[in-house]
Amino acid sequence: MTAEASGAPAGVQRIQKATWQQPSQWPWWLFAAIGLGLYLVVLVFTDAEARRSFWYMLGQTPEGLGAGQLLFKGIVITITIAVFGYALAMVVGLILGLTRTSSNPILYNIASFYVEVIRGVPMLVLLLYVAFVLAPPLTPIFAGIANVFITIGNVFVWLLQQLGLMVAPFTPVTTMASHWRAMIALGLGYAAFEAEIFRAGIQSIERGQHEAAKALGLSYFQAMRFIILPQAIRRVLPALGNDFIAMVKDSSLASVLGVQDMTQLAKLVAAGNFLYMQTLTMLAFIYLIMVVLLTRLVRWMEHRLQQVYVR
């Protein structure tokens, strides 16, 4: 096949051919990962204890699965903590990022104090501090908000039951409301990092665009909304995506508060059957699959934004 027929330049084809002819250049890490994944699949299907451990860390049981009860509580809690925590981090981080670029010295110093202090505290320490120091005085306020979410969740579950899509009574919103401490702690912790990302993105936009927005009569907030932020977010999207992936992994820290996410359930089942190697390996592989899928999603979003920007 010629270079023109294959759609690739002749030089690129020669490099690709030379690469595959050299075993040292092969992606052996990918082969090893696929082999590990196949081993775990075989282990789940052939070993009863391993199969029970796999379903239990997802928040499911083989009996419940056979009865049609889709109760994947472990993975639902993990994803919920990551999504809501990162949403809070994005909102607070954007506000701090805008404040860090402000000419107001008071706002600038307040935001800088928050960013420098929070970034200097380990995430686990911050999680414990929020859960046991800041959360108790605010419990009545969040209890009222949680009741609203629980009511909405019960209505949603009732509709699913009426449609035959859910057999057993299960309210994931109740679980979400009971673990708001972990979401807030992770959100406040990552907000400091998001603030620096947004600040860097805003400051990377040429000064001439700020001046052009003023010449058009746009206010500061209008210029940020319509001109500066769309370009800044496009530039910092890879960093934002990496932080979301990091939060998915750091959501496992919520297990120290007794939150029954995948990590906590894996520790419980391993303590009961002593299959630490199999259970923790499966847990790590589940997180790996989630991270790989999220990485592909972020790259797809980058590609879409690139197409929109070019058009």
C-alpha positions in Angstrom: 0.0 0.0 0.0 1.4 3.4 -1.0 1.6 6.4 1.4 -1.1 8.2 -0.5 -3.5 5.2 -0.3 -3.0 4.8 3.4 -3.7 8.5 4.1 -0.3 9.1 5.9 2.9 10.7 4.6 5.7 8.4 3.6 7.9 9.7 6.3 5.3 9.0 9.0 4.8 5.5 7.6 8.5 4.7 7.8 8.6 5.8 11.4 5.5 3.8 12.3 6.9 0.7 10.6 10.3 1.1 12.2 8.6 1.5 15.6 6.6 -1.7 15.3 9.6 -3.6 14.1 11.4 -2.8 17.3 9.9 -4.7 20.3 11.5 -2.2 22.7 9.2 0.5 21.3 6.0 -1.5 21.8 3.5 -0.3 24.5 4.3 -3.1 26.9 2.5 -1.2 29.7 -0.7 -1.4 27.8 -0.3 -5.2 27.3 0.4 -5.6 31.0 -2.7 -3.5 31.9 -4.9 -5.6 29.5 -3.5 -8.8 30.9 -4.2 -7.7 34.5 -7.7 -6.7 33.5 -8.3 -10.1 31.9 -6.9 -11.8 35.0 -9.3 -9.9 37.2 -12.3 -10.7 34.9 -11.4 -14.4 35.1 -11.0 -14.2 38.8 -14.4 -12.6 39.3 -16.1 -15.3 37.2 -14.3 -18.3 38.6 -13.8 -17.4 42.3 -16.9 -17.0 44.5 -15.2 -15.0 47.2 -13.6 -12.7 44.6 -16.9 -12.3 42.9 -18.6 -11.4 46.2 -15.8 -8.9 47.0 -16.2 -7.3 43.6 -19.9 -6.7 43.9 -19.7 -5.7 47.5 -17.2 -2.9 46.9 -19.6 -1.6 44.3 -22.4 -1.6 46.9 -24.1 -4.6 45.4 -24.6 -8.3 46.3 -24.9 -11.2 43.9 -28.3 -12.1 45.5 -29.6 -8.6 44.9 -28.2 -8.5 41.4 -30.0 -11.8 40.6 -33.2 -10.3 42.0 -33.0 -7.3 39.7 -32.0 -4.8 42.4 -29.5 -2.4 40.9 -28.0 -0.9 44.1 -24.5 0.2 43.2 -24.2 2.3 46.3 -20.4 2.2 46.5 -19.7 3.5 43.0 -22.7 5.9 43.2 -21.3 7.5 46.4 -17.8 7.7 44.9 -19.0 9.5 41.7 -21.4 11.7 43.7 -18.7 13.0 46.0 -16.4 13.7 43.1 -19.0 15.5 41.0 -20.6 17.7 43.7 -17.2 18.4 45.3 -15.7 19.4 42.0 -18.7 21.6 41.2 -18.2 23.5 44.5 -14.4 23.7 43.7 -15.2 25.2 40.3 -17.5 27.9 41.6 -15.3 28.9 44.6 -12.2 28.6 42.5 -13.6 30.9 39.7 -14.6 33.5 42.3 -11.1 33.3 43.9 -9.4 33.4 40.5 -11.3 36.6 39.5 -10.4 38.1 42.9 -6.8 37.2 42.5 -6.7 39.2 39.3 -8.5 42.2 40.8 -6.9 45.5 41.4 -8.6 45.8 44.8 -5.9 45.1 47.4 -8.3 43.9 50.1 -10.0 41.3 47.9 -6.7 40.3 46.4 -5.1 39.7 49.8 -8.1 37.8 51.2 -8.1 35.5 48.2 -4.3 35.1 48.3 -4.5 34.2 52.0 -7.1 31.5 51.3 -5.2 30.0 48.4 -1.8 29.9 50.2 -3.2 28.5 53.4 -5.4 25.8 51.8 -2.7 24.7 49.4 -0.3 24.2 52.3 -2.7 21.9 54.2 -2.8 18.2 53.3 -6.2 17.1 51.9 -6.7 14.5 54.6 -6.1 17.0 57.4 -8.5 19.5 55.7 -11.1 16.7 55.4 -10.9 16.0 59.1 -10.9 19.7 60.0 -14.0 20.4 58.0 -15.8 17.3 59.3 -15.0 17.7 63.1 -14.4 21.5 63.5 -16.3 23.4 60.9 -19.2 21.1 60.3 -20.8 20.7 63.7 -21.9 24.4 64.1 -23.4 24.3 60.6 -25.2 20.9 60.9 -28.7 22.4 61.5 -28.4 24.5 58.3 -27.3 21.6 56.2 -29.9 19.3 57.8 -32.6 21.5 56.4 -31.1 21.5 52.9 -30.6 17.7 53.2 -34.3 17.3 53.9 -35.2 19.1 50.7 -32.9 16.8 48.7 -34.3 13.7 50.5 -37.9 14.7 49.6 -36.9 15.2 46.0 -35.1 11.9 46.0 -38.0 10.1 47.4 -40.3 11.5 44.7 -37.8 10.5 42.0 -37.5 6.9 43.4 -41.3 6.6 43.6 -41.5 7.5 39.9 -38.9 4.9 39.1 -40.8 2.3 41.1 -44.0 3.1 39.3 -42.3 2.7 35.9 -40.8 -0.6 37.0 -37.2 0.6 36.8 -36.4 0.1 40.4 -37.5 -2.9 42.6 -36.1 -2.2 46.0 -36.5 1.2 47.8 -33.3 3.0 47.5 -32.7 6.8 47.8 -29.2 7.8 46.6 -30.0 11.4 47.4 -30.2 10.5 51.1 -26.8 9.0 50.8 -25.5 12.2 49.1 -27.0 14.4 51.9 -25.4 12.3 54.6 -21.9 12.8 53.2 -21.9 16.5 52.5 -18.9 17.0 54.8 -16.7 15.1 52.4 -18.0 17.0 49.4 -17.5 20.4 51.1 -14.0 19.5 52.3 -12.8 18.3 48.9 -14.5 21.2 47.2 -12.9 23.8 49.4 -9.5 22.1 49.2 -9.5 21.9 45.4 -10.9 25.4 45.1 -7.5 26.8 45.9 -5.9 24.9 43.0 -8.7 25.8 40.6 -8.3 29.5 41.6 -4.7 29.4 40.5 -5.7 27.7 37.2 -8.3 30.3 36.5 -5.9 33.1 37.4 -3.3 31.7 35.0 -5.9 31.4 32.3 -7.2 34.9 32.7 -3.7 36.4 32.8 -2.7 34.5 29.7 -5.2 36.5 27.6 -3.6 39.4 25.9 -3.9 42.8 27.5 -5.2 44.3 24.3 -8.4 42.3 24.5 -9.1 43.8 27.9 -8.5 47.3 26.5 -10.7 46.5 23.4 -13.5 45.4 25.7 -13.3 48.7 27.6 -13.3 50.6 24.3 -16.5 48.9 23.3 -18.1 50.1 26.5 -18.3 46.7 28.2 -18.1 46.5 32.0 -15.6 44.3 33.8 -18.1 41.5 34.3 -19.3 41.7 30.7 -15.8 41.6 29.4 -15.0 38.6 31.6 -18.2 36.8 30.6 -18.2 37.3 26.8 -14.5 37.8 25.9 -11.9 36.8 28.5 -13.4 33.7 30.3 -14.4 31.7 27.2 -10.8 31.9 25.9 -9.3 31.3 29.3 -11.4 28.3 30.1 -10.5 26.8 26.7 -6.8 27.2 27.5 -7.0 25.7 31.0 -9.4 22.9 30.2 -6.7 20.2 30.3 -5.6 21.4 33.8 -9.3 21.5 35.0 -9.8 18.0 33.6 -6.7 16.7 35.4 -7.9 18.1 38.7 -11.3 16.4 38.3 -9.6 13.1 37.7 -7.5 13.8 40.8 -10.6 14.5 42.8 -12.2 11.2 41.7 -9.1 9.5 43.2 -9.0 11.7 46.3 -12.7 10.9 47.0 -11.4 7.7 48.5 -10.1 9.8 51.4 -13.8 10.2 52.5 -13.5 6.6 53.7 -11.8 7.9 56.9 -15.1 9.5 57.8 -16.9 6.2 57.5 -18.4 7.1 54.1 -19.3 3.8 52.4 -17.7 4.5 49.1 -15.8 1.9 47.1 -12.7 2.2 49.2 -14.5 1.8 52.5 -16.5 -1.2 51.2 -13.3 -2.8 49.9 -11.7 -2.4 53.3 -14.7 -3.9 55.0 -14.9 -6.9 52.7 -11.2 -7.5 52.8 -11.2 -7.5 56.6 -13.9 -10.2 56.5 -12.4 -12.6 54.0 -8.7 -11.7 54.2 -8.5 -11.5 50.4 -6.5 -8.2 50.6 -4.5 -8.7 47.4 -7.5 -9.6 45.2 -9.9 -7.1 46.7 -7.5 -4.1 46.6 -6.2 -5.0 43.2 -9.8 -5.0 41.9 -10.4 -1.7 43.6 -7.4 -0.2 42.0 -8.4 -1.5 38.6 -11.9 0.0 39.0 -10.4 3.4 39.7 -8.1 2.9 36.8 -11.0 2.2 34.4 -12.8 5.3 35.7 -9.7 7.5 35.2 -9.1 6.2 31.7 -12.7 6.9 30.7 -12.6 10.4 32.2 -9.3 11.1 30.4 -10.9 10.2 27.1 -13.9 12.4 28.0 -11.6 15.4 28.7 -9.8 14.9 25.5 -13.0 14.8 23.6 -14.1 18.0 25.2 -10.8 19.6 24.2 -11.3 18.5 20.6 -14.8 19.8 20.5 -13.8 23.2 21.9 -11.0 23.3 19.4 -13.4 22.8 16.6 -15.8 25.5 17.9 -12.9 27.9 18.4 -11.6 27.4 14.9 -15.0 27.9 13.4 
